[in-house]
Amino acid sequence: MKDEVSSRMKRGLEKAPHRSLLYALGLTREEMDRPFVGIVNAASEIVPGHLHLGALADAVKAGVRLAGGTPLEFPAIAVCDGIAMNHEGMRFSLPSREFIADSIEIMARAHAFDALVFIPNCDKTVPGMLMAMLRLNLPSILISGGPMLPGNMGPGKRGDLITMFEAVGKVRTGELDEERLEVMAERACPGCGACAGMFTANSMNCLAETIGVALPGNGTIPAVSAARIRLAKTAGMKVMELLQNDIRPRDIVTPDAVANAVAVDMALGCSTNTVLHLPAVFGEAGLDMGLEVFDEVSRKSPNLCKLSPAGKHFMVDLDNAGGIPAVMSELDKLGLIHENCMTVTGKTVGENLRERHARILDEEVIHTVDKAYSREGGIAILRGNLAPQGAVVKQSAVAPEMMRREVTARVFDSEEDAMHAILDGKIKAGDAVVIRYEGPRGGPGMREMLSPTAAITGMGLGKDVALLTDGRFSGGTNGAAIGHISPEAADGGPIALVREGDVISIDIPGRKLELLVDEAELERRRGELKHPEKKSPYPVLRRYARLVSSAATGGRYKEI
């Protein structure tokens, strides 16, 4: 072990005043002599995925103490995307990722921690904490809160949060009444944890495990399981081993680890938000990751799982089927896993897989490579005159009828306007709902569009209507939902030139997204273009609007 970072604030004659403040915390001399381990806890009473994180933090601290360290807990903020959805609150979700990373860096550097344990769970806390982890490069480990169990919606019927978003559309079509809707609402989310399907939070928790900065089981062990508590204790002990052996995050996060993460991303059919988060995370390690990486790996990594919203299975089913080690072991048959990568276990990926005898335990949940759902992965990157710098679609959740289709543009300059039109029955089969000025700058905040996509599905139009936006989608979105269209409308991107009634060609297998309007007409429209005024009244969002994070910038931020 190298000299302790914490010695800068607790050792020597001139640090006696500092020690007096540490004694004020109730620390003994023995605790003061041990390494200081920061426990970053995103616990909250407003975020269901974080409701139980206090218990996990206690387990982590027990593990740290067992291994000879002194744990010291401090908080991190978190936004519940489901609660923030479809109102002004969603504008604050993506910016929170940066604030989480920055605030952790401030706390860790100001208090000279020797090592860190990160306890996130929901959408932006996981990438935000991973960004801080790689930026600080202290011996570290991540232990997430784990997935929620699916809700019992009736005999033989399970559901989750997406069931509820889609049920709103069913009420509007008369398929469901509001009394039944409220009964479903009481049952869909049965307790703590990240929402039960392969949405953004669980996607990132699984990928943290894949990358090697979290222990095996991190992505899939249910939040309510005692195994999650045991995993947290183990994480506390393991971080002390990492400190002892001077294994740091950037020793783990290498180009080969990037390749492993994207391969598993494609096999699982993860959220399109991984296209924003992984480049931002890896960028903190100095690794350049553009959209081409996702498309290249997607073409050779098969889709092995269809979890909600793409299919009927949930995270607990994935855990029972062998979890992420089983998926990695199956992909390894195609040479898609780099077994030499170091992990927080202190062993390589290959050693971990062999030690756990990783294999598929339920081939209905995790398909073999010979019986994959598709030869290509879950995410596709589209380009064309409508998205010159790229757009993103979760192709594993798109109906066959929408893989190649010409659709008629119905144009809206905000999510709210589009949502009213959908629920009022103004969108018909063959339409494309185009929602623009919802990008990172134009929104500002790059809101998720789960409400409109779920309403379209709930109204029975999922196989016949597309949704295109310069905003983004929840990991819970399914259907022909094409997001991150770049450049965004506020930057003069072609999506700003689309008019009501224009024909748009979608060709997901061919990776094309084209506005079928000749260039002369588009030039004429550019000359007439006037952007709507959407200045935010919130200072924090006005600051955020100076930054760009989109498919075009690979999820990273730059001054504009």
C-alpha positions in Angstrom: 0.0 0.0 0.0 1.3 3.4 -0.9 1.4 6.3 1.7 -2.2 7.1 2.7 -3.7 10.1 1.1 -5.5 10.8 4.3 -2.2 11.3 6.1 -2.2 14.8 4.5 -4.9 15.9 6.9 -4.3 13.7 10.0 -0.6 13.2 10.6 2.1 15.5 11.9 2.4 18.4 14.3 0.7 20.9 12.1 -2.3 18.7 11.6 -3.3 18.7 15.3 -6.2 21.1 14.6 -7.4 18.8 11.9 -7.3 15.9 14.3 -9.4 17.8 16.8 -12.1 18.1 14.2 -11.8 14.4 13.4 -12.1 13.6 17.1 -15.3 15.7 17.1 -16.7 13.1 14.7 -16.3 10.5 17.5 -13.3 8.8 15.9 -10.9 7.0 18.2 -7.1 7.1 17.8 -7.2 3.6 16.5 -9.8 4.6 13.8 -7.7 7.7 13.0 -4.7 5.4 12.3 -6.5 3.4 9.7 -7.2 4.3 6.0 -10.2 6.6 5.5 -12.7 5.1 3.1 -15.4 7.5 1.7 -18.8 5.9 1.4 -20.8 7.8 -1.2 -24.4 7.1 -0.4 -27.3 8.4 -2.7 -30.0 7.4 -0.2 -33.2 9.3 -0.5 -36.8 9.2 0.7 -38.2 10.4 -2.7 -36.5 7.9 -5.0 -37.8 4.3 -4.7 -34.6 2.9 -6.1 -32.7 4.6 -3.3 -35.0 4.1 -0.4 -33.0 1.2 1.0 -29.4 2.4 0.3 -28.9 3.3 4.0 -29.0 -0.5 4.8 -26.5 -1.2 2.1 -24.2 1.7 3.3 -24.3 0.1 6.8 -23.3 -3.3 5.3 -20.5 -1.6 3.3 -19.2 0.1 6.5 -19.2 -3.2 8.3 -17.1 -4.7 5.5 -14.7 -1.9 5.6 -14.3 -2.2 9.4 -13.8 -6.0 9.1 -10.9 -5.4 6.7 -9.3 -2.7 8.9 -10.5 0.6 7.4 -12.4 3.6 8.8 -15.6 4.2 6.8 -16.9 7.8 6.6 -20.2 8.4 4.8 -21.3 11.4 2.7 -24.3 11.9 0.4 -25.0 12.3 -3.3 -28.1 13.7 -4.9 -30.4 11.7 -7.2 -33.4 12.3 -9.5 -36.1 9.7 -9.9 -36.6 9.8 -13.7 -40.0 8.1 -13.4 -41.3 10.8 -11.0 -39.7 13.6 -13.0 -41.1 12.3 -16.3 -43.4 14.4 -18.6 -43.1 17.7 -16.7 -40.4 20.4 -16.0 -38.6 18.1 -13.6 -37.2 16.0 -16.4 -35.1 18.9 -17.6 -33.0 18.5 -14.5 -32.3 14.7 -14.8 -29.4 14.6 -17.3 -27.7 17.7 -15.8 -27.7 15.9 -12.4 -25.1 13.5 -13.8 -22.5 16.2 -14.0 -23.4 17.7 -10.6 -23.1 14.2 -9.0 -19.7 13.7 -10.5 -18.5 17.2 -9.5 -19.8 17.1 -6.0 -18.2 13.8 -5.3 -14.9 15.1 -6.6 -15.2 18.1 -4.3 -15.9 15.9 -1.2 -13.2 13.4 -2.0 -10.4 15.8 -2.7 -11.3 18.2 0.1 -11.3 15.4 2.7 -8.4 13.4 1.4 -10.0 9.9 1.3 -7.7 7.0 0.7 -10.4 4.9 -1.1 -14.1 5.2 -2.1 -17.2 2.9 -2.2 -20.0 4.3 -4.4 -23.6 3.4 -3.7 -25.9 4.5 -6.5 -28.9 2.9 -8.2 -31.0 5.0 -10.5 -30.4 6.5 -13.9 -27.9 9.4 -13.5 -26.3 8.3 -10.2 -24.6 5.3 -11.7 -22.8 7.1 -14.6 -22.3 10.2 -12.4 -20.5 8.1 -9.8 -18.5 6.2 -12.4 -17.4 9.5 -13.9 -16.2 10.6 -10.5 -14.5 7.3 -9.8 -12.4 7.5 -13.0 -11.7 11.2 -12.5 -10.4 10.7 -9.0 -8.7 7.3 -9.7 -8.6 6.3 -6.1 -9.0 2.6 -5.2 -12.7 2.3 -5.6 -15.7 -0.1 -6.0 -19.3 0.4 -6.9 -22.2 -1.5 -5.2 -25.6 -0.6 -6.6 -29.0 -0.8 -4.9 -30.1 -3.6 -7.3 -33.4 -4.0 -9.3 -36.9 -3.9 -8.0 -39.1 -7.0 -8.2 -41.8 -7.0 -10.8 -45.4 -6.2 -9.7 -48.1 -8.8 -9.4 -50.8 -7.4 -11.6 -53.1 -10.4 -11.3 -53.1 -14.2 -11.7 -50.2 -15.1 -13.9 -49.5 -11.5 -14.9 -46.5 -9.4 -13.9 -45.8 -5.8 -14.7 -43.6 -2.8 -13.9 -43.5 1.0 -14.3 -43.8 0.7 -18.1 -47.0 -1.2 -17.6 -48.4 2.0 -16.0 -47.1 4.4 -18.6 -48.7 2.2 -21.4 -51.9 1.9 -19.3 -52.5 5.7 -19.7 -53.0 5.2 -23.4 -55.3 2.3 -22.8 -57.5 4.5 -20.7 -57.8 6.9 -23.6 -58.9 4.2 -26.0 -61.4 2.8 -23.5 -59.6 -0.5 -23.0 -59.1 0.3 -19.4 -61.1 2.4 -16.8 -59.5 4.8 -14.3 -60.5 2.7 -11.3 -58.6 -0.3 -12.6 -55.7 2.0 -13.5 -55.3 3.1 -9.9 -55.4 -0.5 -8.7 -52.6 -1.3 -11.1 -50.7 1.7 -9.9 -50.7 0.4 -6.4 -49.3 -3.0 -7.6 -46.9 -2.2 -10.4 -43.9 -1.1 -8.3 -44.0 -3.4 -5.2 -41.0 -1.9 -3.3 -37.5 -0.6 -3.3 -35.0 -1.0 -6.1 -34.4 0.2 -9.7 -37.5 -0.4 -11.9 -37.8 -4.0 -12.7 -36.8 -4.1 -16.4 -33.7 -3.4 -18.5 -34.2 0.3 -18.3 -31.3 2.8 -17.9 -30.6 2.3 -14.2 -30.3 -1.5 -14.5 -28.5 -1.2 -17.8 -25.8 0.9 -16.2 -25.6 -1.3 -13.1 -25.1 -4.4 -15.4 -22.5 -2.6 -17.4 -20.6 -1.5 -14.3 -20.3 -5.2 -13.5 -19.2 -6.0 -17.0 -16.5 -3.3 -17.0 -15.1 -4.8 -13.8 -15.6 -1.9 -11.3 -18.4 -3.7 -9.5 -18.6 -7.2 -8.2 -20.3 -10.1 -10.0 -24.0 -10.0 -9.2 -24.1 -6.2 -9.0 -26.4 -5.7 -11.9 -29.0 -8.4 -11.2 -29.3 -9.4 -7.5 -32.7 -8.0 -6.4 -32.8 -5.0 -4.1 -34.7 -6.9 -1.4 -32.5 -10.0 -1.3 -30.1 -10.7 1.6 -27.6 -11.6 -1.1 -27.5 -7.8 -1.9 -26.5 -7.1 1.7 -23.8 -9.7 1.6 -22.6 -8.2 -1.7 -22.4 -4.8 0.0 -20.3 -6.3 2.9 -18.0 -7.9 0.4 -17.6 -4.7 -1.5 -16.5 -3.0 1.8 -13.9 -5.7 2.3 -12.8 -5.7 -1.3 -12.1 -2.0 -1.4 -9.5 -2.5 1.3 -7.8 -5.2 -0.8 -7.8 -2.8 -3.8 -6.2 -0.2 -1.5 -3.7 -2.7 -0.2 -2.7 -3.8 -3.7 -3.0 -0.3 -5.2 -5.5 -1.4 -7.9 -7.2 1.7 -9.3 -10.1 2.3 -11.6 -8.0 3.2 -14.6 -6.1 -0.1 -14.2 -9.5 -1.7 -14.7 -11.1 0.5 -17.3 -9.1 -0.1 -20.5 -10.0 -0.2 -24.2 -10.6 -4.0 -23.8 -13.0 -3.2 -20.9 -14.8 -0.8 -23.2 -15.2 -3.5 -25.8 -16.6 -5.9 -23.2 -19.1 -3.3 -22.0 -20.5 -2.6 -25.5 -20.7 -6.3 -26.4 -22.8 -7.0 -23.3 -24.8 -3.8 -23.9 -25.8 -5.2 -27.3 -26.5 -8.7 -26.0 -28.8 -7.5 -23.2 -30.7 -4.9 -25.3 -29.8 -2.1 -22.9 -31.2 1.4 -22.8 -30.3 3.9 -25.6 -29.0 6.1 -22.8 -25.9 4.0 -22.6 -24.9 5.7 -25.8 -24.8 9.0 -23.8 -23.3 7.5 -20.5 -20.6 5.1 -21.6 -18.6 7.7 -23.6 -18.9 10.2 -20.8 -17.7 7.6 -18.3 -14.8 6.3 -20.4 -13.9 9.8 -21.4 -12.9 10.4 -17.8 -10.3 7.7 -18.2 -9.0 9.4 -21.4 -10.6 6.8 -23.7 -12.2 8.2 -26.9 -15.5 6.5 -27.6 -17.6 7.7 -30.5 -20.9 6.3 -32.0 -19.0 4.2 -34.5 -18.0 1.9 -31.6 -21.6 1.0 -30.8 -22.5 0.4 -34.5 -19.4 -1.7 -35.1 -19.9 -3.9 -32.1 -23.7 -4.1 -32.7 -23.1 -5.7 -36.1 -21.2 -8.6 -34.5 -22.7 -9.0 -31.0 -26.0 -11.0 -31.1 -29.0 -10.0 -29.0 -29.5 -12.7 -26.4 -32.1 -11.2 -24.1 -35.5 -9.5 -24.4 -36.2 -8.1 -21.0 -39.0 -5.5 -20.3 -39.8 -3.3 -22.2 -38.7 -5.5 -25.2 -40.0 -8.7 -23.8 -41.8 -10.5 -20.9 -38.8 -11.1 -18.7 -37.5 -9.0 -15.8 -34.2 -8.4 -14.0 -35.0 -11.1 -11.4 -35.4 -13.6 -14.2 -32.0 -12.6 -15.6 -30.5 -13.1 -12.2 -32.0 -16.6 -11.8 -30.8 -17.4 -15.4 -27.2 -16.9 -14.5 -26.9 -13.1 -14.6 -24.2 -11.1 -16.4 -21.5 -13.8 -16.0 -23.7 -16.2 -18.0 -24.2 -13.6 -20.7 -20.4 -12.9 -20.8 -19.6 -16.6 -20.9 -22.0 -17.1 -23.9 -20.5 -14.1 -25.8 -17.0 -15.5 -25.1 -17.9 -18.4 -27.4 -17.8 -15.8 -30.2 -14.5 -14.3 -29.0 -16.3 -11.1 -28.0 -15.1 -11.0 -24.4 -11.6 -9.9 -23.4 -10.8 -12.3 -20.5 -7.6 -10.6 -19.5 -9.3 -7.5 -18.1 -8.7 -6.8 -14.4 -11.7 -6.4 -12.1 -12.4 -5.3 -8.5 -12.3 -8.9 -7.4 -8.5 -8.7 -7.9 -8.9 -11.3 -10.6 -9.4 -11.1 -14.3 -12.7 -11.4 -16.2 -11.7 -14.9 -17.3 -10.8 -16.0 -13.8 -14.1 -14.7 -12.4 -16.1 -16.6 -15.1 -14.3 -19.8 -14.4 -14.5 -19.5 -10.6 -18.3 -18.9 -10.8 -18.7 -21.7 -13.4 -20.6 -19.1 -15.4 -23.2 -20.6 -17.7 -26.8 -20.1 -18.8 -29.3 -21.7 -16.4 -32.5 -20.7 -18.3 -32.3 -20.6 -22.1 -35.7 -19.0 -22.3 -34.3 -15.9 -20.6 -30.8 -15.9 -22.0 -30.6 -17.3 -25.4 -27.5 -19.1 -26.7 -25.5 -17.6 -29.5 -26.9 -20.3 -31.8 -30.5 -19.3 -31.0 -30.1 -15.5 -30.6 -33.0 -13.2 -31.1 -31.0 -11.5 -33.8 -27.5 -11.7 -35.2 -27.1 -8.0 -34.4 -27.1 -6.2 -31.0 -29.8 -4.2 -29.3 -28.8 -0.7 -30.4 -28.4 0.7 -33.9 -26.9 4.0 -35.0 -28.7 5.7 -38.0 -27.4 8.4 -40.3 -28.8 10.3 -43.2 -29.9 13.8 -44.2 -32.2 14.0 -41.2 -29.4 12.9 -38.8 -26.0 13.8 -40.4 -24.2 13.3 -37.1 -26.2 10.3 -36.0 -29.3 9.1 -34.2 -29.9 6.2 -31.9 -32.6 3.4 -31.8 -33.1 0.4 -29.6 -33.7 -2.0 -32.5 -34.3 -5.0 -30.3 -37.5 -3.3 -29.1 -38.8 -2.3 -32.6 -41.6 -4.3 -34.2 -40.7 -5.9 -37.6 -43.3 -3.7 -39.3 -41.3 -0.6 -38.4 -37.8 -1.8 -39.3 -38.2 -0.4 -42.8 -41.0 2.1 -43.3 -42.0 5.4 -44.9 -43.9 7.6 -42.4 -45.7 11.0 -42.5 -44.3 13.7 -40.3 -46.5 15.2 -37.5 -44.3 18.0 -36.1 -44.2 19.4 -32.6 -41.8 21.8 -30.9 -42.3 20.4 -27.4 -43.1 17.1 -25.7 -46.3 18.5 -24.1 -47.8 19.4 -27.5 -47.0 16.0 -28.9 -48.5 14.3 -25.8 -51.8 16.2 -26.1 -52.1 15.2 -29.8 -51.4 11.5 -29.0 -53.9 11.3 -26.2 -56.5 13.3 -28.2 -56.4 10.6 -30.9 -54.8 12.9 -33.6 -52.0 10.5 -34.4 -52.8 7.7 -36.9 -51.1 4.6 -38.3 -48.3 5.6 -40.6 -47.5 8.8 -38.8 -44.1 9.9 -37.4 -44.4 12.0 -34.3 -41.4 14.5 -34.6 -40.6 16.2 -31.3 -37.8 18.8 -31.7 -36.2 21.6 -29.6 -35.9 19.0 -26.8 -32.2 18.4 -27.1 -29.6 19.2 -24.5 -29.4 22.8 -25.5 -32.8 23.4 -27.0 -34.8 21.9 -24.2 -32.7 22.6 -22.3 -31.9 19.4 -20.5 -32.6 16.7 -23.2 -35.7 15.3 -21.6 -36.7 11.6 -21.9 -39.8 10.9 -24.0 -41.3 7.9 -22.1 -44.8 9.3 -21.8 -45.5 9.8 -25.5 -43.8 6.5 -26.6 -45.7 4.5 -23.9 -49.0 6.3 -24.8 -48.5 5.3 -28.5 -47.9 1.7 -27.4 -50.8 1.7 -25.0 -53.2 3.0 -27.7 -52.2 0.1 -29.9 -50.1 2.1 -32.4 -46.7 0.7 -31.5 -46.4 -1.3 -34.7 -47.5 1.6 -36.9 -46.2 4.9 -35.5 -42.6 6.2 -35.1 -41.4 8.8 -32.8 -38.3 10.9 -33.8 -36.7 13.5 -31.5 -33.5 15.4 -30.8 -34.3 14.6 -27.1 -33.8 11.1 -25.7 -35.8 8.1 -24.5 -36.2 6.2 -21.2 -34.7 2.8 -21.1 -38.3 1.7 -20.7 -39.2 2.9 -24.2 -40.1 0.4 -26.9 -41.2 0.7 -30.5 -39.7 2.8 -33.4 -38.4 5.5 -31.1 -35.4 7.2 -32.7 -33.6 9.7 -30.5 -30.5 11.8 -30.0 -31.0 13.1 -33.6 -28.0 15.3 -34.2 -27.4 18.1 -34.8 -30.3 19.1 -32.6 -32.9 21.6 -33.9 -31.5 24.4 -31.6 -28.2 24.1 -33.4 -29.8 24.3 -36.9 -30.0 20.6 -37.4 -32.1 19.3 -40.3 -34.8 18.2 -37.8 -35.7 21.9 -37.5 -36.5 21.9 -41.2 -39.2 19.1 -41.1 -42.7 20.3 -42.0 -46.1 18.7 -41.3 -46.8 16.1 -44.0 -43.2 15.5 -45.0 -42.3 11.9 -45.7 -39.5 10.3 -43.7 -37.8 7.0 -44.6 -36.7 4.7 -41.8 -34.4 1.9 -42.7 -33.0 0.4 -39.4 -31.2 -2.6 -41.0 -29.6 -0.2 -43.5 -28.8 2.3 -40.7 -30.6 5.1 -42.7 -32.8 8.0 -41.6 -33.8 10.2 -44.5 -36.1 13.2 -45.0 -37.6 12.7 -48.5 -37.4 16.4 -49.4 -35.1 17.7 -52.2 -32.1 19.7 -51.2 -33.3 22.9 -52.9 -36.4 22.9 -50.8 -34.4 22.3 -47.7 -32.2 25.2 -48.5 -35.2 27.4 -49.0 -36.5 26.3 -45.6 -33.1 27.1 -44.0 -33.4 30.6 -45.2 -36.8 31.0 -43.5 -36.0 29.2 -40.3 -36.8 30.9 -37.0 -36.2 29.1 -33.8 -38.9 29.3 -31.0 -37.8 31.1 -27.9 -37.4 28.5 -25.0 -35.2 30.3 -22.5 -35.4 28.5 -19.2 -36.4 30.5 -16.1 -34.1 28.3 -14.0 -30.5 29.5 -13.4 -29.1 26.0 -13.2 -30.5 25.1 -16.6 -29.3 28.3 -18.2 -25.8 27.3 -17.1 -26.4 23.8 -18.4 -27.5 25.2 -21.8 -23.9 26.4 -22.4 -22.9 22.8 -22.7 -23.7 20.2 -25.3 -24.2 16.5 -24.7 -25.6 14.5 -27.5 -25.0 11.7 -30.0 -22.9 14.1 -31.9 -20.5 14.7 -29.0 -20.4 11.1 -27.9 -22.0 11.9 -24.6 -19.2 14.3 -23.5 -19.6 17.9 -22.7 -17.9 20.9 -24.4 -18.3 24.6 -24.2 -20.3 26.3 -26.9 
